Amino acid sequence: FMATFTMNPPVTTISTGPPRAYVAVGDSTTTGFSVPTCEEDRTASPYGCIGDPPAIPYPERIAAERAEFSDLDRKGIWGYTIHDAVIAADQGHNDEGPWEPQLLATAHATELVTVSLGADDMQFSDGGLWLKECLAKQFVSLNEPCSEAARNKAEDARPDIQAMMDRLDAAAANGARVVVALYYNPYNDRKD
């Protein structure tokens, strides 16, 4: 699933740097690593994992397929959250490693920005948390505890999501299309 967004209000400051046709930001989905293959080291690798990824990261596939996106600046970091990306952009540096913050890099995009952040904010990889929220609470609640927990997590992330969207305005101001990859939602009963 993909969605295209136009951000409002616009970001008023834009960082300086070389223009890039395509900037890809995100979490593990932009790195090509899976849980068993990532040897995490955010200081040694701009992608958060050292070594060669077992899969070709999707931004590299897009860049290889479309000549107008071949000037790729891939910034995804394993395990990154929207909150991490917003804090790094606000500070002007990542907490670990000398890498340019992802959301600052988007200001240099001229054609395309892909964003795949959010799964780590929702803590989908924490099976224990979701088992507790979805299974254990179903016996003590008349509500749908899993949906309620997911809505609460999403609501908690709202300020960071808005801050990220505000930062993405700079790319849109350059004429770049901003595409946010949506994650699979097993509880979505809509067919749109």
C-alpha positions in Angstrom: 0.0 0.0 0.0 1.3 3.4 -0.9 0.0 6.9 -0.2 1.0 10.3 -1.5 0.8 13.3 0.8 1.0 17.0 0.5 2.2 18.6 3.7 0.7 21.6 5.3 1.8 23.9 6.9 5.1 24.1 5.0 8.5 23.8 6.7 10.1 27.3 6.9 13.7 26.2 7.1 15.6 24.0 4.6 19.0 22.6 5.3 21.8 23.0 2.7 23.4 20.2 0.8 23.6 18.7 -2.6 20.3 18.0 -4.4 19.5 14.3 -4.9 16.8 12.9 -7.2 15.6 10.3 -4.7 15.9 10.1 -0.9 14.7 7.0 0.9 14.2 7.2 4.6 12.9 4.6 7.0 13.5 1.7 9.3 14.7 -1.9 8.6 12.5 -2.1 5.5 15.0 0.3 3.7 18.1 -1.7 4.8 17.6 -5.1 3.3 18.3 -6.8 6.7 16.0 -9.1 8.5 15.9 -9.8 12.3 18.2 -12.8 12.1 20.7 -11.2 9.7 21.2 -7.8 11.4 24.3 -7.4 13.5 23.2 -4.1 14.9 25.8 -1.3 15.1 24.5 2.2 14.5 27.9 3.7 15.0 29.7 1.7 12.4 27.0 1.6 9.7 24.7 4.3 8.4 22.0 1.6 8.1 22.4 0.3 11.6 23.6 -3.2 10.7 27.1 -4.2 9.6 27.8 -6.5 6.7 26.0 -7.0 3.5 22.2 -7.3 3.6 20.8 -10.6 2.4 18.1 -8.8 0.3 18.3 -5.9 -2.1 16.8 -2.9 -0.2 13.6 -1.7 -1.9 15.0 1.8 -2.6 17.8 0.3 -4.5 15.3 -1.7 -6.6 13.4 1.5 -7.4 16.6 3.4 -8.3 17.7 0.5 -10.6 14.3 0.3 -12.3 13.8 4.0 -13.0 16.6 6.2 -14.4 15.1 9.4 -13.0 15.6 7.9 -9.5 19.1 6.5 -9.9 20.6 9.3 -7.9 19.7 7.6 -4.6 20.5 8.7 -1.1 19.3 5.8 1.1 19.1 6.8 4.7 17.1 4.1 6.4 18.3 2.9 9.8 17.5 -0.5 11.3 15.1 -0.2 14.3 14.5 3.5 13.7 11.2 5.1 14.8 9.5 8.2 13.7 10.4 9.6 17.1 14.1 8.8 16.5 14.0 10.5 13.1 12.3 13.7 14.5 14.7 14.0 17.4 17.8 13.6 15.2 16.4 16.2 12.7 15.7 18.6 15.6 19.2 18.1 17.0 20.9 18.2 13.6 22.7 14.9 14.2 22.0 11.3 15.1 22.7 10.1 18.6 24.9 7.3 17.2 27.3 7.7 14.3 28.1 10.7 12.2 25.3 10.1 9.7 23.1 12.9 8.4 19.6 12.8 10.0 17.1 11.1 7.7 14.5 13.9 7.7 17.1 16.6 7.0 18.2 14.6 3.9 14.7 14.7 2.5 15.0 18.5 2.0 17.5 17.7 -0.8 15.2 15.5 -2.8 14.1 16.8 -6.2 12.1 13.9 -7.6 11.1 11.3 -5.0 11.1 10.7 -1.2 10.0 7.3 0.1 9.2 6.9 3.8 8.8 3.7 5.6 8.8 4.6 9.3 6.2 3.7 12.0 6.3 -0.1 12.6 8.9 0.3 15.3 6.9 3.1 16.9 4.0 0.7 17.1 6.3 -2.0 18.6 5.0 -4.7 16.3 8.1 -6.8 16.8 7.3 -7.0 20.6 5.3 -10.1 20.6 4.9 -10.2 24.3 3.4 -6.7 24.4 0.8 -7.5 21.7 0.0 -11.0 23.2 -0.7 -9.2 26.5 -2.8 -6.5 24.8 -4.7 -8.7 22.4 -5.0 -12.1 24.2 -4.9 -11.5 27.9 -7.1 -8.4 27.9 -9.8 -10.0 25.8 -11.0 -11.9 28.8 -11.4 -8.8 31.0 -12.7 -6.2 28.5 -15.9 -5.8 26.6 -14.0 -3.6 24.1 -11.7 -4.9 21.4 -8.5 -4.7 23.4 -6.1 -5.2 20.4 -7.7 -2.5 18.3 -7.8 -0.2 21.3 -4.2 -0.8 22.1 -3.2 -0.1 18.5 -5.2 3.1 18.4 -3.6 4.3 21.7 -0.1 3.6 20.3 -1.0 5.5 17.1 -2.4 8.4 19.0 0.8 8.5 21.2 2.8 8.8 17.9 0.6 11.6 16.5 2.9 14.6 17.5 6.0 12.8 16.0 4.0 11.9 12.8 3.0 15.6 12.4 6.6 16.7 13.0 7.8 14.2 10.4 5.2 15.4 7.9 6.2 19.0 8.5 9.8 18.1 7.7 8.7 16.4 4.5 7.3 19.7 3.3 10.8 20.7 2.3 10.9 17.9 -0.2 7.5 18.7 -1.6 8.6 22.3 -1.9 11.5 21.1 -4.2 8.9 19.4 -6.4 9.6 15.9 -5.1 6.8 13.4 -4.7 6.6 12.1 -1.1 5.4 8.5 -0.8 4.7 7.0 2.5 4.6 3.2 2.5 1.8 2.0 4.7 2.2 -1.2 6.8 -0.1 -4.1 6.7 -3.0 -3.8 9.2 -4.6 -7.2 9.9 -7.5 -5.5 11.6 -8.5 -3.2 8.7 -12.0 -4.3 7.6 -12.1 -1.6 4.8 -11.4 -2.6 1.2 -10.0 0.7 0.0 
